[in-house]
Amino acid sequence: MKSNEWTFGRLMGLYPPFMFFGTSIRFYNNFLEARIQQPLRWYFRNGHGTIFGGAILAVSDPFPAIMFSKRTPWALTWNKDHHVNFIKPGKSKLYAHIRISQELLQNAHDALNREGRFIHTFHWSFDDIQGEVVAEVSSTVYMRNPKHERYTNRNVEEEKFNP
C-alpha cells in the first residue's frame, strides 16, 4: 500500500489549489496518518508578510474525510464542519500531522454497522519551524453506510411526490 499512499499524496499535490499553494502531502500507515507542509510563498503573504489565513483553512479542509474514505470506501464520507482558530501569525513554513488511531477506525466501523452513521471531530494544529502552534484546526467528519437498514428500508410509496 506504500506506493498507493505515495502516489495519492503526489496526485493531491497536483490539485490546483494545493499546487498553487506549494503544499506537500504525504500519507503513511495505510492512510491512517497524513503529514502536510505548507511553505510561505512570496505571493501568498498577506499585508503583514505572514501566511494568508485562507490558505491554512483551504489546505486543512479535506484530510480527515479523505483518510476515512480511503479506509472505508464502502461508506459515504464528507466534512460536516470545519473551523480554524488562528493563534499567531505564520511567518515560516507550516507543518501539520493528522492521525486516525486503530481504535477510532474500529469505532467508526462498529457505528456504521450498528447505527448506519458515524460522526467524529478531529483536532490538530499547524506548527511553525520552531514547533510553536500557529493555528488549531477542528474538522467534523460525517460518515454514512448506504447499505444500512436505516437508509434502505424506506417506503418508496410514501416518498413519491403527489401534486
Secondary structure per residue as TSV (DSSP state, phi and psi in degrees):
chain	resnum	aa	ss	phi	psi
A	1	M	-	360.0	-13.3
A	2	K	H	-58.9	-45.3
A	3	S	H	-66.6	-33.7
A	4	N	H	-63.3	-42.4
A	5	E	H	-63.0	-46.4
A	6	W	H	-62.1	-47.5
A	7	T	H	-62.0	-45.3
A	8	F	H	-63.3	-42.0
A	9	G	H	-61.5	-42.1
A	10	R	H	-65.9	-41.6
A	11	L	H	-64.7	-38.5
A	12	M	H	-62.7	-35.3
A	13	G	H	-64.9	-19.3
A	14	L	T	-88.3	-10.0
A	15	Y	S	-60.2	127.9
A	16	P	H	-46.7	-47.4
A	17	P	H	-61.6	-42.6
A	18	F	H	-68.2	-38.7
A	19	M	H	-64.7	-43.5
A	20	F	H	-64.3	-39.5
A	21	F	H	-72.5	-19.7
A	22	G	T	79.6	22.7
A	23	T	-	-71.0	134.8
A	24	S	E	-107.3	128.7
A	25	I	E	-127.0	131.7
A	26	R	E	-135.3	134.0
A	27	F	E	-108.0	146.9
A	28	Y	E	-139.2	168.2
A	29	N	T	54.1	46.5
A	30	N	T	57.6	47.2
A	31	F	T	67.7	19.8
A	32	L	T	-89.6	-12.0
A	33	E	E	-135.3	144.9
A	34	A	E	-136.0	139.7
A	35	R	E	-121.5	131.7
A	36	I	E	-123.5	135.8
A	37	Q	E	-120.9	129.1
A	38	Q	E	-121.8	105.5
A	39	P	-	-75.1	159.1
A	40	L	-	-94.8	100.4
A	41	R	-	-88.3	153.2
A	42	W	G	-61.4	-34.9
A	43	Y	G	-85.5	1.7
A	44	F	G	-115.4	16.4
A	45	R	B	-92.6	145.1
A	46	N	-	-85.0	-170.2
A	47	G	T	-63.8	-16.1
A	48	H	T	-100.4	4.2
A	49	G	S	81.0	11.4
A	50	T	S	-108.9	169.2
A	51	I	B	-65.5	137.2
A	52	F	-	-62.9	127.3
A	53	G	H	-60.2	-31.5
A	54	G	H	-62.9	-27.6
A	55	A	H	-66.9	-42.7
A	56	I	H	-63.7	-42.8
A	57	L	H	-62.6	-48.3
A	58	A	H	-67.0	-41.4
A	59	V	H	-69.5	-35.1
A	60	S	H	-81.9	-15.9
A	61	D	S	-59.6	-51.9
A	62	P	S	-85.4	-11.7
A	63	F	H	-65.9	-49.4
A	64	P	H	-59.4	-41.7
A	65	A	H	-65.1	-41.1
A	66	I	H	-64.6	-43.7
A	67	M	H	-63.4	-43.8
A	68	F	H	-65.3	-41.2
A	69	S	H	-66.7	-29.8
A	70	K	H	-69.7	-31.8
A	71	R	H	-87.7	-22.7
A	72	T	-	-132.8	70.1
A	73	P	T	-65.3	-17.0
A	74	W	T	-80.7	-12.7
A	75	A	S	-100.1	150.4
A	76	L	E	-85.5	128.6
A	77	T	E	-133.3	133.6
A	78	W	E	-156.3	166.3
A	79	N	E	-80.0	132.3
A	80	K	E	-96.9	-35.3
A	81	D	E	-153.5	148.6
A	82	H	E	-148.0	133.2
A	83	H	E	-144.7	139.2
A	84	V	E	-122.5	127.2
A	85	N	E	-105.4	110.3
A	86	F	E	-80.0	121.0
A	87	I	-	-93.1	-47.6
A	88	K	S	-151.4	162.3
A	89	P	-	-64.0	140.3
A	90	G	-	-88.5	109.0
A	91	K	-	-108.1	7.7
A	92	S	S	-150.3	-175.0
A	93	K	-	-59.4	142.0
A	94	L	E	-111.3	150.0
A	95	Y	E	-128.6	141.1
A	96	A	E	-136.7	147.3
A	97	H	E	-133.9	120.5
A	98	I	E	-115.8	135.5
A	99	R	E	-135.9	137.8
A	100	I	-	-111.3	122.1
A	101	S	-	-77.8	158.7
A	102	Q	H	-61.7	-36.4
A	103	E	H	-63.4	-44.1
A	104	L	H	-64.4	-40.9
A	105	L	H	-62.5	-41.5
A	106	Q	H	-65.9	-40.4
A	107	N	H	-60.5	-39.6
A	108	A	H	-64.4	-46.3
A	109	H	H	-61.0	-43.7
A	110	D	H	-62.4	-46.5
A	111	A	H	-65.6	-39.2
A	112	L	H	-64.1	-37.8
A	113	N	H	-77.7	-35.2
A	114	R	H	-82.6	-49.0
A	115	E	T	-108.5	-16.6
A	116	G	S	89.8	-4.4
A	117	R	E	-153.4	163.2
A	118	F	E	-149.6	133.6
A	119	I	E	-129.0	131.7
A	120	H	E	-146.8	140.8
A	121	T	E	-105.3	123.7
A	122	F	E	-92.8	147.7
A	123	H	E	-131.0	129.3
A	124	W	E	-153.7	-179.6
A	125	S	E	-138.0	159.9
A	126	F	E	-102.6	125.6
A	127	D	E	-113.9	151.4
A	128	D	-	-88.1	-174.1
A	129	I	T	-60.9	-31.8
A	130	Q	T	-79.8	-4.3
A	131	G	S	86.1	9.1
A	132	E	-	-86.6	142.9
A	133	V	E	-71.3	125.6
A	134	V	E	-98.6	-39.9
A	135	A	E	-148.4	140.0
A	136	E	E	-103.4	133.1
A	137	V	E	-116.1	137.8
A	138	S	E	-129.2	132.5
A	139	S	E	-137.2	122.4
A	140	T	E	-97.7	125.7
A	141	V	E	-105.2	135.4
A	142	Y	E	-115.0	129.5
A	143	M	E	-125.8	144.5
A	144	R	E	-136.1	140.0
A	145	N	-	-94.4	104.0
A	146	P	T	-67.0	-14.8
A	147	K	T	-96.3	1.2
A	148	H	S	-70.7	147.3
A	149	E	H	-58.7	-25.5
A	150	R	H	-57.8	-31.4
A	151	Y	H	-108.6	-10.9
A	152	T	H	-105.8	-17.5
A	153	N	-	-96.8	33.4
A	154	R	-	-82.0	144.2
A	155	N	-	-80.1	110.2
A	156	V	H	-63.3	-34.8
A	157	E	H	-62.4	-37.2
A	158	E	H	-69.4	-27.8
A	159	E	H	-87.2	-9.6
A	160	K	S	-68.2	143.9
A	161	F	-	-82.2	125.9
A	162	N	-	-114.5	109.1
A	163	P	-	-73.0	360.0
